[in-house]
């Protein structure tokens, strides 16, 4: 590629293309007084080479999340001390982003391990499993259709974004409607919840640590009425006192596969100590 000598002046369209910054943004910077082109005799905006370095700085700092107020203050009185302070702030931003990415990575690894464990699990084998305390964010809703469940999950994720990982990695559960299932229904729920690690006061409840009578089934959710009734019958035969609501967790679901035969769902009810 032959190196051409840079021009001394540029039109707004050329600057927009060079920096991949929209013309509306360039006009906004002008209104703020941060990068002010002069006007040619025909009224067109004309940017000089001295304006380009400012736009380069703006693009970099905007990409890191700095506000235009911060950037304007920096460019208004640019000096080495301010540059060092901005570089240090950039470092802190990058460190926070690396921490966020590491948490995201660990969530993905945990989700992959959970899927592997679900695939290895034995269906409809009833056992007592120990559970740690689990903090949850819940949406109360009476649900009878899969489409209703999907809608509520999306709505709950939207309002809980500050404490939630990506929806692909979060543990999702639902509260089974025991009276209706005892009456012969299936796939009927009284709420949906996410298991989260962070503390949250509004809309949060805690699943206590303890022993839970647990079973898993594969395939469509229409089986859950039968599976829950079998779990309760097992507890009665073994003189196990159940407490709390029956819970359903989606170890492999439509986030992972469109083939219902690959679904793995866990039902658990806490055992009274």
C-alpha positions as CSV (number, residue, x, y, z in Angstrom):
1,X,0.0,0.0,0.0
2,X,1.4,3.3,-1.0
3,X,1.6,5.8,1.9
4,X,-0.1,9.0,1.0
5,X,0.5,12.2,2.9
6,X,-2.4,13.0,5.2
7,X,-4.6,15.9,4.2
8,X,-4.7,19.0,6.4
9,X,-8.5,19.2,6.5
10,X,-11.3,16.6,6.5
11,X,-15.1,16.8,6.0
12,X,-17.4,15.3,8.6
13,X,-18.2,12.3,6.5
14,X,-14.5,11.5,6.1
15,X,-13.9,11.8,9.9
16,X,-17.0,9.7,10.6
17,X,-15.7,6.9,8.4
18,X,-12.1,7.2,9.7
19,X,-13.0,6.9,13.3
20,X,-16.2,4.8,12.9
21,X,-18.0,7.6,14.8
22,X,-21.5,8.6,13.7
23,X,-22.0,12.1,12.3
24,X,-24.6,12.7,15.1
25,X,-22.0,11.9,17.7
26,X,-19.5,14.3,16.1
27,X,-22.2,17.1,16.1
28,X,-22.8,16.2,19.8
29,X,-19.1,16.6,20.6
30,X,-19.3,20.0,18.8
31,X,-22.2,21.1,20.9
32,X,-20.3,20.2,24.1
33,X,-17.4,22.3,22.9
34,X,-15.0,19.3,23.0
35,X,-14.2,19.1,19.3
36,X,-15.3,22.1,17.4
37,X,-14.5,22.1,13.6
38,X,-14.4,25.4,11.8
39,X,-16.8,26.2,9.0
40,X,-15.8,26.6,5.4
41,X,-17.2,29.4,3.3
42,X,-19.9,27.0,2.0
43,X,-21.0,26.2,5.6
44,X,-19.5,22.7,5.7
45,X,-17.8,21.5,8.9
46,X,-14.0,21.2,8.4
47,X,-11.9,19.2,10.8
48,X,-8.1,19.8,11.0
49,X,-5.4,17.4,12.0
50,X,-5.3,18.8,15.5
51,X,-8.9,17.7,15.9
52,X,-8.1,14.1,15.0
53,X,-6.0,13.3,18.1
54,X,-8.9,14.5,20.3
55,X,-11.3,12.2,18.5
56,X,-8.9,9.3,18.9
57,X,-8.7,9.9,22.7
58,X,-12.5,10.3,22.9
59,X,-13.1,7.0,21.0
60,X,-10.7,5.1,23.3
61,X,-12.1,6.6,26.5
62,X,-15.7,6.1,25.4
63,X,-14.9,2.5,24.8
64,X,-13.9,2.2,28.4
65,X,-17.1,3.8,29.7
66,X,-15.9,7.3,30.5
67,X,-18.6,9.9,30.3
68,X,-18.3,12.8,28.0
69,X,-18.2,15.1,31.0
70,X,-15.0,13.3,32.2
71,X,-13.5,13.3,28.8
72,X,-14.3,17.0,28.2
73,X,-12.7,17.9,31.6
74,X,-9.6,15.9,30.7
75,X,-9.2,17.4,27.2
76,X,-9.9,21.0,28.5
77,X,-6.8,20.9,30.6
78,X,-4.7,18.0,29.4
79,X,-1.4,17.5,31.3
80,X,0.8,14.7,32.4
81,X,-0.8,14.4,35.9
82,X,-4.3,14.1,34.4
83,X,-3.0,11.6,31.8
84,X,-1.6,9.4,34.6
85,X,-4.8,9.7,36.5
86,X,-6.8,8.7,33.4
87,X,-4.4,5.8,32.7
88,X,-4.8,4.6,36.3
89,X,-8.6,4.8,36.0
90,X,-8.4,2.8,32.7
91,X,-6.4,0.2,34.6
92,X,-9.1,-0.1,37.3
93,X,-11.8,-0.4,34.6
94,X,-9.8,-3.2,32.9
95,X,-9.3,-5.0,36.2
96,X,-13.0,-4.8,36.9
97,X,-13.8,-6.1,33.4
98,X,-11.3,-9.0,33.9
99,X,-13.0,-9.9,37.1
100,X,-16.3,-9.9,35.4
101,X,-15.0,-12.1,32.6
102,X,-13.5,-14.5,35.1
103,X,-16.8,-14.8,36.9
104,X,-18.5,-15.4,33.6
105,X,-15.9,-18.0,32.7
106,X,-16.4,-19.8,36.0
107,X,-20.2,-19.7,35.5
108,X,-19.8,-21.3,32.1
109,X,-17.5,-24.0,33.5
110,X,-20.0,-24.7,36.3
111,X,-22.8,-24.9,33.8
112,X,-20.9,-27.3,31.6
113,X,-20.1,-29.5,34.6
114,X,-23.7,-29.4,35.7
115,X,-24.8,-30.6,32.2
116,X,-22.3,-33.4,32.3
117,X,-23.5,-34.5,35.7
118,X,-27.1,-34.4,34.6
119,X,-26.4,-36.5,31.6
120,X,-24.7,-39.1,33.9
121,X,-27.5,-39.1,36.4
122,X,-29.9,-42.0,36.9
123,X,-33.5,-41.2,36.1
124,X,-36.2,-41.7,38.7
125,X,-33.8,-43.0,41.3
126,X,-35.0,-41.5,44.7
127,X,-32.2,-40.5,47.1
128,X,-31.5,-38.2,50.0
129,X,-29.1,-35.4,48.9
130,X,-27.5,-32.7,51.1
131,X,-28.0,-29.1,49.9
132,X,-26.3,-25.9,51.1
133,X,-28.2,-22.8,51.8
134,X,-29.4,-21.2,48.5
135,X,-30.4,-17.6,48.1
136,X,-33.0,-17.1,45.4
137,X,-34.8,-14.4,43.5
138,X,-38.5,-15.3,42.9
139,X,-41.4,-14.4,40.8
140,X,-44.8,-15.5,42.2
141,X,-47.0,-16.6,39.4
142,X,-49.5,-19.4,38.8
143,X,-48.3,-21.2,35.6
144,X,-49.8,-24.0,33.6
145,X,-48.2,-23.5,30.2
146,X,-44.6,-23.8,29.1
147,X,-44.9,-20.5,27.2
148,X,-46.0,-18.8,30.5
149,X,-43.0,-20.2,32.2
150,X,-40.6,-18.9,29.5
151,X,-42.2,-15.5,29.7
152,X,-41.9,-15.2,33.5
153,X,-38.3,-16.4,33.3
154,X,-37.4,-13.7,30.9
155,X,-39.3,-11.0,32.9
156,X,-37.6,-12.1,36.2
157,X,-34.2,-12.1,34.5
158,X,-34.8,-8.6,33.2
159,X,-35.6,-7.1,36.7
160,X,-32.9,-9.1,38.4
161,X,-30.0,-8.3,36.0
162,X,-28.0,-6.6,38.8
163,X,-27.6,-9.9,40.7
164,X,-27.9,-12.4,37.8
165,X,-25.4,-14.1,35.6
166,X,-26.2,-14.8,32.0
167,X,-29.5,-16.7,31.7
168,X,-27.6,-19.6,30.0
169,X,-25.7,-20.2,33.2
170,X,-28.1,-19.5,36.0
171,X,-29.8,-22.3,38.0
172,X,-33.6,-22.0,37.4
173,X,-36.2,-23.6,39.6
174,X,-39.9,-23.6,40.0
175,X,-42.4,-24.3,42.9
176,X,-44.7,-27.1,42.0
177,X,-48.4,-26.6,42.9
178,X,-48.8,-29.5,45.4
179,X,-52.7,-29.3,45.8
180,X,-53.2,-29.4,42.0
181,X,-50.7,-32.2,41.5
182,X,-52.2,-34.2,44.3
183,X,-55.5,-33.8,42.5
184,X,-54.1,-35.4,39.4
185,X,-52.6,-32.4,37.5
186,X,-49.1,-32.1,36.1
187,X,-46.8,-29.2,35.0
188,X,-48.6,-26.7,37.3
189,X,-46.5,-24.2,39.2
190,X,-46.9,-21.4,41.9
191,X,-43.7,-19.6,41.1
192,X,-40.3,-19.4,39.3
193,X,-37.0,-18.6,40.9
194,X,-33.3,-18.2,40.2
195,X,-30.6,-19.4,42.5
196,X,-28.1,-16.5,43.0
197,X,-24.9,-16.1,45.0
198,X,-25.1,-12.4,45.8
199,X,-27.2,-11.0,48.7
200,X,-30.4,-9.2,47.7
201,X,-33.0,-7.9,50.0
202,X,-36.0,-7.2,47.8
203,X,-37.8,-10.3,46.4
204,X,-35.3,-12.7,47.9
205,X,-36.0,-15.9,49.8
206,X,-33.6,-18.6,51.1
207,X,-33.8,-22.3,50.6
208,X,-32.4,-23.6,53.9
209,X,-29.4,-26.0,54.0
210,X,-30.4,-29.6,54.9
211,X,-31.4,-32.9,53.5
212,X,-33.7,-33.1,50.5
213,X,-35.5,-36.1,49.1
214,X,-34.6,-36.0,45.5
215,X,-35.3,-37.6,42.2
216,X,-34.8,-36.8,38.5
217,X,-36.7,-37.6,35.4
218,X,-35.9,-37.3,31.7
219,X,-38.1,-36.0,29.0
220,X,-41.3,-33.7,29.0
221,X,-42.5,-31.9,32.1
222,X,-45.9,-33.6,31.9
223,X,-44.3,-36.4,33.9
224,X,-43.7,-34.2,37.0
225,X,-47.1,-34.9,38.6
226,X,-46.5,-38.7,38.6
227,X,-42.9,-38.3,39.7
228,X,-43.7,-36.0,42.6
229,X,-46.5,-38.3,43.8
230,X,-44.0,-41.3,43.7
231,X,-41.5,-39.2,45.7
232,X,-44.2,-38.5,48.3
233,X,-45.2,-42.1,48.5
234,X,-41.6,-43.1,49.0
235,X,-41.3,-40.7,51.9
236,X,-44.5,-42.1,53.5
237,X,-43.2,-45.7,53.2
238,X,-39.9,-44.6,54.7
239,X,-41.5,-42.5,57.5
240,X,-39.7,-39.4,56.2
241,X,-41.4,-36.2,57.2
242,X,-41.3,-33.7,54.3
243,X,-41.5,-30.0,54.9
244,X,-41.6,-27.0,52.6
245,X,-42.7,-26.8,49.0
246,X,-41.8,-29.3,46.3
247,X,-39.2,-27.8,44.0
248,X,-38.3,-28.5,40.4
249,X,-34.9,-27.6,38.9
250,X,-34.0,-27.6,35.3
251,X,-30.7,-29.3,34.9
252,X,-31.0,-29.6,31.1
253,X,-33.8,-27.7,29.5
254,X,-34.6,-25.7,26.4
255,X,-31.6,-23.4,27.0
256,X,-29.5,-26.4,26.1
257,X,-31.5,-28.5,23.7
258,X,-34.6,-28.4,21.5
259,X,-35.0,-32.2,21.9
260,X,-37.3,-32.8,24.9
261,X,-36.1,-36.3,25.3
262,X,-32.7,-34.8,26.4
263,X,-34.3,-32.8,29.2
264,X,-33.2,-33.7,32.7
265,X,-35.3,-32.3,35.6
266,X,-34.7,-32.6,39.3
267,X,-37.5,-32.6,41.9
268,X,-36.7,-32.2,45.6
269,X,-38.5,-31.7,48.9
270,X,-36.8,-30.9,52.1
271,X,-36.8,-33.5,54.9
272,X,-37.7,-32.3,58.3
273,X,-34.8,-32.9,60.7
